[in-house]
């Protein structure tokens, strides 16, 4: 597992030296980097679950839309 510093540098290598300096001397920047790193790690950890949930959400959106259309069609045919 990489550290927050090495991860951020790998994501933004063109700013590597500035990131390294700020990370060492600026507590707010260090906290920002650590929060970013934690967020990225959680995204990776729960990626499969988020994908599954997204697929489920899309399925339910499609089902809801289809059912709504059926309801409208049903009502229209009865009027």
C-alpha positions in Angstrom: 0.0 0.0 0.0 1.3 3.4 -0.9 1.4 6.4 1.4 -0.7 9.5 0.8 2.4 11.4 -0.4 3.6 8.8 -2.9 0.0 8.3 -4.2 -0.6 12.1 -4.8 2.8 12.4 -6.5 2.0 9.4 -8.7 -1.3 11.1 -9.7 0.3 14.5 -10.3 3.9 13.8 -11.2 4.4 17.2 -12.9 3.9 18.8 -9.5 5.9 16.2 -7.5 8.5 18.5 -6.0 6.0 21.1 -4.9 3.7 18.4 -3.5 6.6 16.9 -1.5 7.6 20.3 0.0 4.0 21.4 0.8 3.3 18.0 2.3 6.3 18.3 4.6 5.8 21.9 5.7 2.0 22.7 5.4 -0.3 20.8 7.8 -3.4 21.9 6.0 -2.0 20.6 2.7 -0.9 17.4 4.3 -4.5 16.9 5.8 -6.0 17.6 2.4 -3.7 15.0 0.8 -4.5 12.5 3.5 -8.2 13.0 3.0 -7.9 12.6 -0.7 -5.9 9.4 -0.3 -8.5 8.0 2.2 -11.3 8.9 -0.2 -9.4 7.2 -3.1 -8.8 4.1 -1.0 -12.4 3.8 0.0 -13.5 4.2 -3.7 -11.2 1.3 -4.6 -12.4 -0.8 -1.7 -16.1 -0.3 -2.5 -15.8 0.0 -6.3 -17.5 -3.4 -7.0 -20.3 -2.6 -4.6 -20.8 0.9 -6.1 -20.9 -0.7 -9.6 -23.4 -3.2 -8.5 -25.5 -0.5 -6.9 -25.3 1.6 -10.0 -26.5 -1.3 -12.1 -29.3 -1.9 -9.7 -30.2 1.8 -9.7 -30.3 1.8 -13.6 -32.4 -1.4 -13.6 -34.9 0.2 -11.2 -35.0 3.4 -13.2 -35.8 1.5 -16.4 -38.4 -0.7 -14.6 -40.0 2.4 -13.1 -40.1 4.2 -16.4 -41.5 1.1 -18.1 -44.2 0.7 -15.5 -45.1 4.4 -15.6 -45.5 4.0 -19.4 -47.7 1.0 -18.9 -49.9 2.8 -16.4 -50.3 5.8 -18.7 -51.1 3.4 -21.6 -53.6 1.5 -19.4 -55.3 4.8 -18.3 -55.3 6.1 -21.9 -57.0 3.0 -23.2 -59.7 3.3 -20.6 -60.6 6.9 -21.2 
